[in-house]
Each structure stands twice: as structure tokens, then as C-alpha cells.
Amino acid sequence: MQPVLEVYAPDGFALWPVAKVESFGYLALSGKLTPLEIGTAVLRIASCNDLDPEDDGRTPRPADPLGSFLHGLLTFDTLFAAGGLRVTDSATGVAFLPGCCNGLEDWREWHQVLAGSEQVWFGHDPDPRAERHGDKVRLTVDAEQNGSPVIELLAADLRRLLSGAEHDLTSFLALAADWAAQNLPRHATPVTAALARALDLRAATEPSASTAPRHTAGRHP
């Protein structure tokens, strides 16, 4: 299980160094990323939230290009990070991928599967679905497809995998904090805090910075 971010080729982006990636691929977040890959991840999360202020109480965009690009990331309280958790069956090669409009900010919904909730969906097109049956969990790659590939694993294994995914996210955030200090020194602290919100790594008791509603526009490049 890996936390992955849906990324695309950054055509002409010049605000900070980024890696070359394939459009609509996935970048696995962990403590092993290079500085260029971290730059790509921060670019993607910022772009997911790069929406003009409307009647949501946010301040106008700054005039400078960097401040303008980071404005949504730094002013929305509820952030979106296109992606989710990817599960790969190492024996069969079957991959359970997050669907469209699924976000890493909701990765903790996987715990609902362990709690024995009804079917839990992770986006659409494809329509990945997870459900628990006793001590096992069944992951259907595309529930709208007849004969869809599936992955079955023990609930105890899923719990272990989720712990590993959280460790990967925490390790990535630590790297991103160092990256921000070097590449975005004037914005390092708020950018790091925003990334923590986007990855749902902040403490549950942390007060909200804004009452802005969750936004759904602009989720694709």
C-alpha cells in the first residue's frame, strides 16, 4: 500500500525546480523522494487548490506570481490532493487505484473498512470499492465492470498496511518541510502546515483557519 499523488507534466512551470513526470501518472509519497520529486508533489497539491477567491471570505490573490500560485493552498482550510492509497497484489500484479476525484486528504476513510462499514468507495471511473467480510477485506478494482479484478487480504494485514502508509506520509511531510525551508523560505511555515492539512496529518484538535467549504472545481489540470 502506497499513498500516491496523481501528477502531470509541468509544462513551463518555473517557480521552483520540479521533476519530469508522465501526465496522469502517480507519484508515490514517502521519505525517499528526491528534491525534484518533492517539488513536483508540492506543485501538484498547490495546483489542485489554485482557485480564485469567490464569496468564501478569502483575501484576494497577491500580485506576485509565487504568492498568487500558493494562495489557494495557503487560504483554504479544506484542501484537495488528487490521489489516494494504491494497493498492489505482489503475487498477481493487480493494482487497486484511486478513482477520479478521490483525494489523499480522505485517506483515513480506509479505517471505515476495518470498522466493518458498508461498501467504501474511493472515486469513480474506475470505481474502486472496498468492503469487509469477517476477518477479510475485498478490494474490487472497478465495481462497475463485470469480472473486475479483485484483491483479498486479511483485515489485520490491511491495518498493518495503513500504518505503513501513514508512516510514508509522515516521512514525506518531514522531507517537504526541509524542502520548503530551502526553496520557499518566505512561505515555508504556512506551506508545511498546508501540506499537513492536505494529507490529514494535523492533530484532530487543531483549530480551523477558515470556514471555507470544500471545493470541487479545478481538480484536474
Secondary structure, DSSP 8 states (H G I E B T S, - for coil): -EEEEEE---TT--SS------TTEEEE-STT--HHHHHHHHHHHHHHT-----SSS-----SSHHHHHHHHHHH-SS---BEEEEEE-TTT--EE---BT-BGGGGGGHHHHHTT-S-EE--BSS--EEEEETTEEEEES-TTSTT--EEEEEHHHHHHHHHHHHHHHHHHHHHHHHHHHHH-TTTHHHHHHHHHHHTT-S-TT---S-------TT---
